[in-house]
């Protein structure tokens, strides 16, 4: 079951980077505006 959520979150990070800040705000009840550039580094080890 966790793989479904991992895949969805990975898709958001890779394909919809502008949506990650609103998702984090919604999940944690924060109000981050995300005006700065975000850089994502993959941490998966294959």
mmCIF entry with sequence, helices, sheets and N, C-alpha, C, O atoms, coordinates in Angstrom:
data_MODEL
# 
_entry.id   MODEL 
# 
_entity.id                         1 
_entity.type                       polymer 
_entity.pdbx_number_of_molecules   1 
# 
_entity_poly.entity_id                      1 
_entity_poly.type                           'polypeptide(L)' 
_entity_poly.nstd_linkage                   no 
_entity_poly.nstd_monomer                   no 
_entity_poly.pdbx_seq_one_letter_code       
;(UNK)(UNK)(UNK)(UNK)(UNK)(UNK)(UNK)(UNK)(UNK)(UNK)(UNK)(UNK)(UNK)(UNK)(UNK)(UNK)
(UNK)(UNK)(UNK)(UNK)(UNK)(UNK)(UNK)(UNK)(UNK)(UNK)(UNK)(UNK)(UNK)(UNK)(UNK)(UNK)
(UNK)(UNK)(UNK)(UNK)(UNK)(UNK)(UNK)(UNK)(UNK)(UNK)(UNK)(UNK)(UNK)(UNK)
;
_entity_poly.pdbx_seq_one_letter_code_can   XXXXXXXXXXXXXXXXXXXXXXXXXXXXXXXXXXXXXXXXXXXXXX 
_entity_poly.pdbx_strand_id                 A 
# 
loop_
_entity_poly_seq.entity_id 
_entity_poly_seq.num 
_entity_poly_seq.mon_id 
_entity_poly_seq.hetero 
1 1  UNK n 
1 2  UNK n 
1 3  UNK n 
1 4  UNK n 
1 5  UNK n 
1 6  UNK n 
1 7  UNK n 
1 8  UNK n 
1 9  UNK n 
1 10 UNK n 
1 11 UNK n 
1 12 UNK n 
1 13 UNK n 
1 14 UNK n 
1 15 UNK n 
1 16 UNK n 
1 17 UNK n 
1 18 UNK n 
1 19 UNK n 
1 20 UNK n 
1 21 UNK n 
1 22 UNK n 
1 23 UNK n 
1 24 UNK n 
1 25 UNK n 
1 26 UNK n 
1 27 UNK n 
1 28 UNK n 
1 29 UNK n 
1 30 UNK n 
1 31 UNK n 
1 32 UNK n 
1 33 UNK n 
1 34 UNK n 
1 35 UNK n 
1 36 UNK n 
1 37 UNK n 
1 38 UNK n 
1 39 UNK n 
1 40 UNK n 
1 41 UNK n 
1 42 UNK n 
1 43 UNK n 
1 44 UNK n 
1 45 UNK n 
1 46 UNK n 
# 
_struct_asym.id          A 
_struct_asym.entity_id   1 
# 
loop_
_struct_conf.conf_type_id 
_struct_conf.id 
_struct_conf.pdbx_PDB_helix_id 
_struct_conf.beg_label_comp_id 
_struct_conf.beg_label_asym_id 
_struct_conf.beg_label_seq_id 
_struct_conf.pdbx_beg_PDB_ins_code 
_struct_conf.end_label_comp_id 
_struct_conf.end_label_asym_id 
_struct_conf.end_label_seq_id 
_struct_conf.pdbx_end_PDB_ins_code 
_struct_conf.beg_auth_comp_id 
_struct_conf.beg_auth_asym_id 
_struct_conf.beg_auth_seq_id 
_struct_conf.end_auth_comp_id 
_struct_conf.end_auth_asym_id 
_struct_conf.end_auth_seq_id 
_struct_conf.pdbx_PDB_helix_class 
_struct_conf.details 
_struct_conf.pdbx_PDB_helix_length 
HELX_P HELX_P1 AA1 UNK A 2  ? UNK A 15 ? UNK A 2  UNK A 15 1 ? 14 
HELX_P HELX_P2 AA2 UNK A 17 ? UNK A 19 ? UNK A 17 UNK A 19 5 ? 3  
HELX_P HELX_P3 AA3 UNK A 20 ? UNK A 28 ? UNK A 20 UNK A 28 1 ? 9  
# 
_struct_conf_type.id          HELX_P 
_struct_conf_type.criteria    ? 
_struct_conf_type.reference   ? 
# 
loop_
_atom_site.group_PDB 
_atom_site.id 
_atom_site.type_symbol 
_atom_site.label_atom_id 
_atom_site.label_alt_id 
_atom_site.label_comp_id 
_atom_site.label_asym_id 
_atom_site.label_entity_id 
_atom_site.label_seq_id 
_atom_site.pdbx_PDB_ins_code 
_atom_site.Cartn_x 
_atom_site.Cartn_y 
_atom_site.Cartn_z 
_atom_site.occupancy 
_atom_site.B_iso_or_equiv 
_atom_site.pdbx_formal_charge 
_atom_site.auth_seq_id 
_atom_site.auth_comp_id 
_atom_site.auth_asym_id 
_atom_site.auth_atom_id 
_atom_site.pdbx_PDB_model_num 
ATOM 1   N N  . UNK A 1 1  ? 0.824  -1.191 0.000   1.00 0.00 ? 1  UNK A N  1 
ATOM 2   C CA . UNK A 1 1  ? 0.000  0.000  0.000   1.00 0.00 ? 1  UNK A CA 1 
ATOM 3   C C  . UNK A 1 1  ? 0.868  1.254  0.000   1.00 0.00 ? 1  UNK A C  1 
ATOM 4   O O  . UNK A 1 1  ? 0.519  2.242  -0.646  1.00 0.00 ? 1  UNK A O  1 
ATOM 5   N N  . UNK A 1 2  ? 1.973  1.231  0.701   1.00 0.00 ? 2  UNK A N  1 
ATOM 6   C CA . UNK A 1 2  ? 2.847  2.398  0.756   1.00 0.00 ? 2  UNK A CA 1 
ATOM 7   C C  . UNK A 1 2  ? 3.445  2.702  -0.609  1.00 0.00 ? 2  UNK A C  1 
ATOM 8   O O  . UNK A 1 2  ? 3.740  3.860  -0.907  1.00 0.00 ? 2  UNK A O  1 
ATOM 9   N N  . UNK A 1 3  ? 3.630  1.680  -1.445  1.00 0.00 ? 3  UNK A N  1 
ATOM 10  C CA . UNK A 1 3  ? 4.203  1.906  -2.778  1.00 0.00 ? 3  UNK A CA 1 
ATOM 11  C C  . UNK A 1 3  ? 3.318  2.803  -3.638  1.00 0.00 ? 3  UNK A C  1 
ATOM 12  O O  . UNK A 1 3  ? 3.823  3.559  -4.469  1.00 0.00 ? 3  UNK A O  1 
ATOM 13  N N  . UNK A 1 4  ? 2.012  2.727  -3.445  1.00 0.00 ? 4  UNK A N  1 
ATOM 14  C CA . UNK A 1 4  ? 1.092  3.575  -4.202  1.00 0.00 ? 4  UNK A CA 1 
ATOM 15  C C  . UNK A 1 4  ? 1.343  5.042  -3.851  1.00 0.00 ? 4  UNK A C  1 
ATOM 16  O O  . UNK A 1 4  ? 1.434  5.891  -4.738  1.00 0.00 ? 4  UNK A O  1 
ATOM 17  N N  . UNK A 1 5  ? 1.454  5.333  -2.564  1.00 0.00 ? 5  UNK A N  1 
ATOM 18  C CA . UNK A 1 5  ? 1.685  6.706  -2.132  1.00 0.00 ? 5  UNK A CA 1 
ATOM 19  C C  . UNK A 1 5  ? 3.083  7.179  -2.506  1.00 0.00 ? 5  UNK A C  1 
ATOM 20  O O  . UNK A 1 5  ? 3.267  8.339  -2.877  1.00 0.00 ? 5  UNK A O  1 
ATOM 21  N N  . UNK A 1 6  ? 4.058  6.301  -2.412  1.00 0.00 ? 6  UNK A N  1 
ATOM 22  C CA . UNK A 1 6  ? 5.417  6.662  -2.824  1.00 0.00 ? 6  UNK A CA 1 
ATOM 23  C C  . UNK A 1 6  ? 5.465  7.027  -4.295  1.00 0.00 ? 6  UNK A C  1 
ATOM 24  O O  . UNK A 1 6  ? 6.104  8.008  -4.676  1.00 0.00 ? 6  UNK A O  1 
ATOM 25  N N  . UNK A 1 7  ? 4.795  6.247  -5.117  1.00 0.00 ? 7  UNK A N  1 
ATOM 26  C CA . UNK A 1 7  ? 4.765  6.511  -6.552  1.00 0.00 ? 7  UNK A CA 1 
ATOM 27  C C  . UNK A 1 7  ? 4.057  7.819  -6.875  1.00 0.00 ? 7  UNK A C  1 
ATOM 28  O O  . UNK A 1 7  ? 4.505  8.574  -7.737  1.00 0.00 ? 7  UNK A O  1 
ATOM 29  N N  . UNK A 1 8  ? 2.955  8.086  -6.186  1.00 0.00 ? 8  UNK A N  1 
ATOM 30  C CA . UNK A 1 8  ? 2.219  9.332  -6.416  1.00 0.00 ? 8  UNK A CA 1 
ATOM 31  C C  . UNK A 1 8  ? 3.055  10.536 -6.003  1.00 0.00 ? 8  UNK A C  1 
ATOM 32  O O  . UNK A 1 8  ? 3.105  11.534 -6.722  1.00 0.00 ? 8  UNK A O  1 
ATOM 33  N N  . UNK A 1 9  ? 3.706  10.449 -4.858  1.00 0.00 ? 9  UNK A N  1 
ATOM 34  C CA . UNK A 1 9  ? 4.539  11.558 -4.388  1.00 0.00 ? 9  UNK A CA 1 
ATOM 35  C C  . UNK A 1 9  ? 5.732  11.766 -5.319  1.00 0.00 ? 9  UNK A C  1 
ATOM 36  O O  . UNK A 1 9  ? 6.104  12.904 -5.604  1.00 0.00 ? 9  UNK A O  1 
ATOM 37  N N  . UNK A 1 10 ? 6.328  10.682 -5.789  1.00 0.00 ? 10 UNK A N  1 
ATOM 38  C CA . UNK A 1 10 ? 7.457  10.773 -6.721  1.00 0.00 ? 10 UNK A CA 1 
ATOM 39  C C  . UNK A 1 10 ? 7.017  11.429 -8.030  1.00 0.00 ? 10 UNK A C  1 
ATOM 40  O O  . UNK A 1 10 ? 7.756  12.230 -8.602  1.00 0.00 ? 10 UNK A O  1 
ATOM 41  N N  . UNK A 1 11 ? 5.822  11.093 -8.501  1.00 0.00 ? 11 UNK A N  1 
ATOM 42  C CA . UNK A 1 11 ? 5.292  11.698 -9.720  1.00 0.00 ? 11 UNK A CA 1 
ATOM 43  C C  . UNK A 1 11 ? 5.099  13.195 -9.532  1.00 0.00 ? 11 UNK A C  1 
ATOM 44  O O  . UNK A 1 11 ? 5.437  13.980 -10.418 1.00 0.00 ? 11 UNK A O  1 
ATOM 45  N N  . UNK A 1 12 ? 4.563  13.595 -8.394  1.00 0.00 ? 12 UNK A N  1 
ATOM 46  C CA . UNK A 1 12 ? 4.388  15.023 -8.117  1.00 0.00 ? 12 UNK A CA 1 
ATOM 47  C C  . UNK A 1 12 ? 5.738  15.725 -8.115  1.00 0.00 ? 12 UNK A C  1 
ATOM 48  O O  . UNK A 1 12 ? 5.880  16.802 -8.693  1.00 0.00 ? 12 UNK A O  1 
ATOM 49  N N  . UNK A 1 13 ? 6.729  15.121 -7.470  1.00 0.00 ? 13 UNK A N  1 
ATOM 50  C CA . UNK A 1 13 ? 8.050  15.749 -7.422  1.00 0.00 ? 13 UNK A CA 1 
ATOM 51  C C  . UNK A 1 13 ? 8.690  15.866 -8.792  1.00 0.00 ? 13 UNK A C  1 
ATOM 52  O O  . UNK A 1 13 ? 9.319  16.878 -9.100  1.00 0.00 ? 13 UNK A O  1 
ATOM 53  N N  . UNK A 1 14 ? 8.537  14.847 -9.612  1.00 0.00 ? 14 UNK A N  1 
ATOM 54  C CA . UNK A 1 14 ? 9.205  14.837 -10.915 1.00 0.00 ? 14 UNK A CA 1 
ATOM 55  C C  . UNK A 1 14 ? 8.446  15.602 -11.993 1.00 0.00 ? 14 UNK A C  1 
ATOM 56  O O  . UNK A 1 14 ? 9.060  16.295 -12.804 1.00 0.00 ? 14 UNK A O  1 
ATOM 57  N N  . UNK A 1 15 ? 7.131  15.488 -12.013 1.00 0.00 ? 15 UNK A N  1 
ATOM 58  C CA . UNK A 1 15 ? 6.355  16.037 -13.122 1.00 0.00 ? 15 UNK A CA 1 
ATOM 59  C C  . UNK A 1 15 ? 5.615  17.323 -12.793 1.00 0.00 ? 15 UNK A C  1 
ATOM 60  O O  . UNK A 1 15 ? 5.334  18.118 -13.690 1.00 0.00 ? 15 UNK A O  1 
ATOM 61  N N  . UNK A 1 16 ? 5.301  17.538 -11.549 1.00 0.00 ? 16 UNK A N  1 
ATOM 62  C CA . UNK A 1 16 ? 4.474  18.688 -11.154 1.00 0.00 ? 16 UNK A CA 1 
ATOM 63  C C  . UNK A 1 16 ? 5.132  19.442 -10.013 1.00 0.00 ? 16 UNK A C  1 
ATOM 64  O O  . UNK A 1 16 ? 4.540  19.579 -8.943  1.00 0.00 ? 16 UNK A O  1 
ATOM 65  N N  . UNK A 1 17 ? 6.312  19.919 -10.217 1.00 0.00 ? 17 UNK A N  1 
ATOM 66  C CA . UNK A 1 17 ? 7.081  20.542 -9.136  1.00 0.00 ? 17 UNK A CA 1 
ATOM 67  C C  . UNK A 1 17 ? 6.395  21.748 -8.509  1.00 0.00 ? 17 UNK A C  1 
ATOM 68  O O  . UNK A 1 17 ? 6.597  22.029 -7.328  1.00 0.00 ? 17 UNK A O  1 
ATOM 69  N N  . UNK A 1 18 ? 5.592  22.456 -9.281  1.00 0.00 ? 18 UNK A N  1 
ATOM 70  C CA . UNK A 1 18 ? 4.901  23.629 -8.738  1.00 0.00 ? 18 UNK A CA 1 
ATOM 71  C C  . UNK A 1 18 ? 3.804  23.237 -7.753  1.00 0.00 ? 18 UNK A C  1 
ATOM 72  O O  . UNK A 1 18 ? 3.344  24.076 -6.979  1.00 0.00 ? 18 UNK A O  1 
ATOM 73  N N  . UNK A 1 19 ? 3.378  21.975 -7.769  1.00 0.00 ? 19 UNK A N  1 
ATOM 74  C CA . UNK A 1 19 ? 2.311  21.525 -6.881  1.00 0.00 ? 19 UNK A CA 1 
ATOM 75  C C  . UNK A 1 19 ? 2.818  21.020 -5.540  1.00 0.00 ? 19 UNK A C  1 
ATOM 76  O O  . UNK A 1 19 ? 2.018  20.818 -4.626  1.00 0.00 ? 19 UNK A O  1 
ATOM 77  N N  . UNK A 1 20 ? 4.116  20.811 -5.392  1.00 0.00 ? 20 UNK A N  1 
ATOM 78  C CA . UNK A 1 20 ? 4.610  20.201 -4.151  1.00 0.00 ? 20 UNK A CA 1 
ATOM 79  C C  . UNK A 1 20 ? 4.417  21.114 -2.942  1.00 0.00 ? 20 UNK A C  1 
ATOM 80  O O  . UNK A 1 20 ? 4.105  20.628 -1.855  1.00 0.00 ? 20 UNK A O  1 
ATOM 81  N N  . UNK A 1 21 ? 4.595  22.422 -3.106  1.00 0.00 ? 21 UNK A N  1 
ATOM 82  C CA . UNK A 1 21 ? 4.404  23.342 -1.981  1.00 0.00 ? 21 UNK A CA 1 
ATOM 83  C C  . UNK A 1 21 ? 2.941  23.361 -1.532  1.00 0.00 ? 21 UNK A C  1 
ATOM 84  O O  . UNK A 1 21 ? 2.689  23.276 -0.330  1.00 0.00 ? 21 UNK A O  1 
ATOM 85  N N  . UNK A 1 22 ? 1.966  23.470 -2.439  1.00 0.00 ? 22 UNK A N  1 
ATOM 86  C CA . UNK A 1 22 ? 0.569  23.388 -1.988  1.00 0.00 ? 22 UNK A CA 1 
ATOM 87  C C  . UNK A 1 22 ? 0.217  22.052 -1.328  1.00 0.00 ? 22 UNK A C  1 
ATOM 88  O O  . UNK A 1 22 ? -0.577 22.019 -0.389  1.00 0.00 ? 22 UNK A O  1 
ATOM 89  N N  . UNK A 1 23 ? 0.801  20.954 -1.811  1.00 0.00 ? 23 UNK A N  1 
ATOM 90  C CA . UNK A 1 23 ? 0.537  19.651 -1.198  1.00 0.00 ? 23 UNK A CA 1 
ATOM 91  C C  . UNK A 1 23 ? 1.083  19.615 0.225   1.00 0.00 ? 23 UNK A C  1 
ATOM 92  O O  . UNK A 1 23 ? 0.396  19.159 1.139   1.00 0.00 ? 23 UNK A O  1 
ATOM 93  N N  . UNK A 1 24 ? 2.294  20.085 0.420   1.00 0.00 ? 24 UNK A N  1 
ATOM 94  C CA . UNK A 1 24 ? 2.889  20.121 1.766   1.00 0.00 ? 24 UNK A CA 1 
ATOM 95  C C  . UNK A 1 24 ? 2.079  21.031 2.681   1.00 0.00 ? 24 UNK A C  1 
ATOM 96  O O  . UNK A 1 24 ? 1.837  20.694 3.840   1.00 0.00 ? 24 UNK A O  1 
ATOM 97  N N  . UNK A 1 25 ? 1.659  22.181 2.164   1.00 0.00 ? 25 UNK A N  1 
ATOM 98  C CA . UNK A 1 25 ? 0.816  23.081 2.958   1.00 0.00 ? 25 UNK A CA 1 
ATOM 99  C C  . UNK A 1 25 ? -0.462 22.392 3.402   1.00 0.00 ? 25 UNK A C  1 
ATOM 100 O O  . UNK A 1 25 ? -0.870 22.524 4.556   1.00 0.00 ? 25 UNK A O  1 
ATOM 101 N N  . UNK A 1 26 ? -1.092 21.667 2.509   1.00 0.00 ? 26 UNK A N  1 
ATOM 102 C CA . UNK A 1 26 ? -2.347 20.999 2.833   1.00 0.00 ? 26 UNK A CA 1 
ATOM 103 C C  . UNK A 1 26 ? -2.149 19.870 3.839   1.00 0.00 ? 26 UNK A C  1 
ATOM 104 O O  . UNK A 1 26 ? -2.938 19.719 4.771   1.00 0.00 ? 26 UNK A O  1 
ATOM 105 N N  . UNK A 1 27 ? -1.100 19.081 3.650   1.00 0.00 ? 27 UNK A N  1 
ATOM 106 C CA . UNK A 1 27 ? -0.862 17.942 4.539   1.00 0.00 ? 27 UNK A CA 1 
ATOM 107 C C  . UNK A 1 27 ? -0.524 18.395 5.954   1.00 0.00 ? 27 UNK A C  1 
ATOM 108 O O  . UNK A 1 27 ? -1.044 17.844 6.924   1.00 0.00 ? 27 UNK A O  1 
ATOM 109 N N  . UNK A 1 28 ? 0.345  19.398 6.076   1.00 0.00 ? 28 UNK A N  1 
ATOM 110 C CA . UNK A 1 28 ? 0.842  19.798 7.385   1.00 0.00 ? 28 UNK A CA 1 
ATOM 111 C C  . UNK A 1 28 ? 0.179  21.058 7.938   1.00 0.00 ? 28 UNK A C  1 
ATOM 112 O O  . UNK A 1 28 ? 0.542  21.511 9.023   1.00 0.00 ? 28 UNK A O  1 
ATOM 113 N N  . UNK A 1 29 ? -0.780 21.630 7.218   1.00 0.00 ? 29 UNK A N  1 
ATOM 114 C CA . UNK A 1 29 ? -1.472 22.815 7.712   1.00 0.00 ? 29 UNK A CA 1 
ATOM 115 C C  . UNK A 1 29 ? -0.582 24.045 7.764   1.00 0.00 ? 29 UNK A C  1 
ATOM 116 O O  . UNK A 1 29 ? -0.760 24.899 8.632   1.00 0.00 ? 29 UNK A O  1 
ATOM 117 N N  . UNK A 1 30 ? 0.361  24.145 6.860   1.00 0.00 ? 30 UNK A N  1 
ATOM 118 C CA . UNK A 1 30 ? 1.285  25.282 6.812   1.00 0.00 ? 30 UNK A CA 1 
ATOM 119 C C  . UNK A 1 30 ? 0.819  26.289 5.774   1.00 0.00 ? 30 UNK A C  1 
ATOM 120 O O  . UNK A 1 30 ? -0.139 26.040 5.042   1.00 0.00 ? 30 UNK A O  1 
ATOM 121 N N  . UNK A 1 31 ? 1.498  27.423 5.714   1.00 0.00 ? 31 UNK A N  1 
ATOM 122 C CA . UNK A 1 31 ? 1.180  28.453 4.721   1.00 0.00 ? 31 UNK A CA 1 
ATOM 123 C C  . UNK A 1 31 ? 2.466  28.944 4.075   1.00 0.00 ? 31 UNK A C  1 
ATOM 124 O O  . UNK A 1 31 ? 2.736  30.144 4.042   1.00 0.00 ? 31 UNK A O  1 
ATOM 125 N N  . UNK A 1 32 ? 3.250  28.016 3.566   1.00 0.00 ? 32 UNK A N  1 
ATOM 126 C CA . UNK A 1 32 ? 4.493  28.348 2.875   1.00 0.00 ? 32 UNK A CA 1 
ATOM 127 C C  . UNK A 1 32 ? 4.119  28.884 1.502   1.00 0.00 ? 32 UNK A C  1 
ATOM 128 O O  . UNK A 1 32 ? 3.244  28.333 0.835   1.00 0.00 ? 32 UNK A O  1 
ATOM 129 N N  . UNK A 1 33 ? 4.787  29.971 1.074   1.00 0.00 ? 33 UNK A N  1 
ATOM 130 C CA . UNK A 1 33 ? 4.428  30.574 -0.198  1.00 0.00 ? 33 UNK A CA 1 
ATOM 131 C C  . UNK A 1 33 ? 5.252  30.033 -1.352  1.00 0.00 ? 33 UNK A C  1 
ATOM 132 O O  . UNK A 1 33 ? 4.782  30.049 -2.490  1.00 0.00 ? 33 UNK A O  1 
ATOM 133 N N  . UNK A 1 34 ? 6.446  29.561 -1.106  1.00 0.00 ? 34 UNK A N  1 
ATOM 134 C CA . UNK A 1 34 ? 7.245  28.933 -2.145  1.00 0.00 ? 34 UNK A CA 1 
ATOM 135 C C  . UNK A 1 34 ? 7.715  29.870 -3.230  1.00 0.00 ? 34 UNK A C  1 
ATOM 136 O O  . UNK A 1 34 ? 7.669  29.529 -4.413  1.00 0.00 ? 34 UNK A O  1 
ATOM 137 N N  . UNK A 1 35 ? 8.165  31.042 -2.843  1.00 0.00 ? 35 UNK A N  1 
ATOM 138 C CA . UNK A 1 35 ? 8.645  32.019 -3.831  1.00 0.00 ? 35 UNK A CA 1 
ATOM 139 C C  . UNK A 1 35 ? 10.058 31.726 -4.321  1.00 0.00 ? 35 UNK A C  1 
ATOM 140 O O  . UNK A 1 35 ? 10.463 32.193 -5.386  1.00 0.00 ? 35 UNK A O  1 
ATOM 141 N N  . UNK A 1 36 ? 10.796 30.960 -3.549  1.00 0.00 ? 36 UNK A N  1 
ATOM 142 C CA . UNK A 1 36 ? 12.171 30.650 -3.932  1.00 0.00 ? 36 UNK A CA 1 
ATOM 143 C C  . UNK A 1 36 ? 12.214 29.389 -4.778  1.00 0.00 ? 36 UNK A C  1 
ATOM 144 O O  . UNK A 1 36 ? 11.276 28.592 -4.773  1.00 0.00 ? 36 UNK A O  1 
ATOM 145 N N  . UNK A 1 37 ? 13.295 29.219 -5.493  1.00 0.00 ? 37 UNK A N  1 
ATOM 146 C CA . UNK A 1 37 ? 13.475 28.055 -6.343  1.00 0.00 ? 37 UNK A CA 1 
ATOM 147 C C  . UNK A 1 37 ? 13.715 26.813 -5.487  1.00 0.00 ? 37 UNK A C  1 
ATOM 148 O O  . UNK A 1 37 ? 14.507 26.844 -4.545  1.00 0.00 ? 37 UNK A O  1 
ATOM 149 N N  . UNK A 1 38 ? 13.034 25.731 -5.819  1.00 0.00 ? 38 UNK A N  1 
ATOM 150 C CA . UNK A 1 38 ? 13.208 24.469 -5.117  1.00 0.00 ? 38 UNK A CA 1 
ATOM 151 C C  . UNK A 1 38 ? 14.040 23.540 -5.983  1.00 0.00 ? 38 UNK A C  1 
ATOM 152 O O  . UNK A 1 38 ? 13.821 23.427 -7.189  1.00 0.00 ? 38 UNK A O  1 
ATOM 153 N N  . UNK A 1 39 ? 15.002 22.876 -5.347  1.00 0.00 ? 39 UNK A N  1 
ATOM 154 C CA . UNK A 1 39 ? 15.843 21.916 -6.047  1.00 0.00 ? 39 UNK A CA 1 
ATOM 155 C C  . UNK A 1 39 ? 15.635 20.567 -5.391  1.00 0.00 ? 39 UNK A C  1 
ATOM 156 O O  . UNK A 1 39 ? 15.792 20.434 -4.178  1.00 0.00 ? 39 UNK A O  1 
ATOM 157 N N  . UNK A 1 40 ? 15.282 19.561 -6.184  1.00 0.00 ? 40 UNK A N  1 
ATOM 158 C CA . UNK A 1 40 ? 15.027 18.234 -5.674  1.00 0.00 ? 40 UNK A CA 1 
ATOM 159 C C  . UNK A 1 40 ? 16.160 17.311 -6.093  1.00 0.00 ? 40 UNK A C  1 
ATOM 160 O O  . UNK A 1 40 ? 16.580 17.306 -7.250  1.00 0.00 ? 40 UNK A O  1 
ATOM 161 N N  . UNK A 1 41 ? 16.642 16.539 -5.144  1.00 0.00 ? 41 UNK A N  1 
ATOM 162 C CA . UNK A 1 41 ? 17.708 15.578 -5.416  1.00 0.00 ? 41 UNK A CA 1 
ATOM 163 C C  . UNK A 1 41 ? 17.162 14.188 -5.136  1.00 0.00 ? 41 UNK A C  1 
ATOM 164 O O  . UNK A 1 41 ? 16.705 13.914 -4.026  1.00 0.00 ? 41 UNK A O  1 
ATOM 165 N N  . UNK A 1 42 ? 17.204 13.307 -6.130  1.00 0.00 ? 42 UNK A N  1 
ATOM 166 C CA . UNK A 1 42 ? 16.708 11.949 -5.902  1.00 0.00 ? 42 UNK A CA 1 
ATOM 167 C C  . UNK A 1 42 ? 17.590 11.210 -4.892  1.00 0.00 ? 42 UNK A C  1 
ATOM 168 O O  . UNK A 1 42 ? 18.815 11.328 -4.918  1.00 0.00 ? 42 UNK A O  1 
ATOM 169 N N  . UNK A 1 43 ? 16.962 10.465 -4.024  1.00 0.00 ? 43 UNK A N  1 
ATOM 170 C CA . UNK A 1 43 ? 17.702 9.712  -3.020  1.00 0.00 ? 43 UNK A CA 1 
ATOM 171 C C  . UNK A 1 43 ? 17.464 8.217  -3.146  1.00 0.00 ? 43 UNK A C  1 
ATOM 172 O O  . UNK A 1 43 ? 17.829 7.449  -2.256  1.00 0.00 ? 43 UNK A O  1 
ATOM 173 N N  . UNK A 1 44 ? 16.856 7.804  -4.240  1.00 0.00 ? 44 UNK A N  1 
ATOM 174 C CA . UNK A 1 44 ? 16.608 6.372  -4.430  1.00 0.00 ? 44 UNK A CA 1 
ATOM 175 C C  . UNK A 1 44 ? 17.883 5.660  -4.788  1.00 0.00 ? 44 UNK A C  1 
ATOM 176 O O  . UNK A 1 44 ? 18.703 6.168  -5.553  1.00 0.00 ? 44 UNK A O  1 
ATOM 177 N N  . UNK A 1 45 ? 18.045 4.493  -4.236  1.00 0.00 ? 45 UNK A N  1 
ATOM 178 C CA . UNK A 1 45 ? 19.210 3.651  -4.555  1.00 0.00 ? 45 UNK A CA 1 
ATOM 179 C C  . UNK A 1 45 ? 18.679 2.410  -5.253  1.00 0.00 ? 45 UNK A C  1 
ATOM 180 O O  . UNK A 1 45 ? 17.895 1.654  -4.680  1.00 0.00 ? 45 UNK A O  1 
ATOM 181 N N  . UNK A 1 46 ? 19.107 2.205  -6.489  1.00 0.00 ? 46 UNK A N  1 
ATOM 182 C CA . UNK A 1 46 ? 18.637 1.054  -7.236  1.00 0.00 ? 46 UNK A CA 1 
ATOM 183 C C  . UNK A 1 46 ? 19.731 0.007  -7.303  1.00 0.00 ? 46 UNK A C  1 
ATOM 184 O O  . UNK A 1 46 ? 19.534 -1.054 -7.896  1.00 0.00 ? 46 UNK A O  1 
# 
